[in-house]
């Protein structure tokens, strides 16, 4: 079953120097852009992260420092990537937790405009975990009846992710081929920031989701302990998280001033 689209959706996968969004960098990106008419465009490129690739990461994805020494940096390639994605929705495998935050972090670090507001996010892993909890390789074998022989190579992974979603749509009659529905179905959190450091509580209030203030309202913490905001801004948190907490802090100050 093909996706029913009202605008393009970009399936993408990243290979990186590590898994810390605020500290690590992209070394490879592959994107499949699916348009409403069913046509597809593929963009795949290596990226020079400008920092050494740890050996354990090379073991995982097979990319070495030598492989990317002549590749463009994200600052050089980011505008091309942003233009290719344009206003498309985003999809991937475990993308809501990792790939989307990492990609946005790179755009923000390089000061490349990339608006997230209004984009729908579809995480194929969450479909799989709700239906058949396993890995991407197992998902590919289960749904597509094939072995993923080039696992952890970005283009192979993103191609497999797209094929898995199409097979899921064919397999589950109650699963709708609609991006609005899929975004809702694959969403398993109430994140305020992409990394999930701040979430909405049952009252739709922004609260911390980590550390000693977990569950406490962000505005209340910053008002009572201003140094906590300073600590986060100086810490190894994603830039997008820092942008979110700054907005909350400014809004809280404005509310106090007006009251």
Order of alpha helices (4+ residues) and beta strands (2+ residues): beta-beta-beta-alpha-alpha-alpha-beta-alpha-beta-alpha-alpha-alpha-alpha-beta-beta-alpha-alpha-alpha
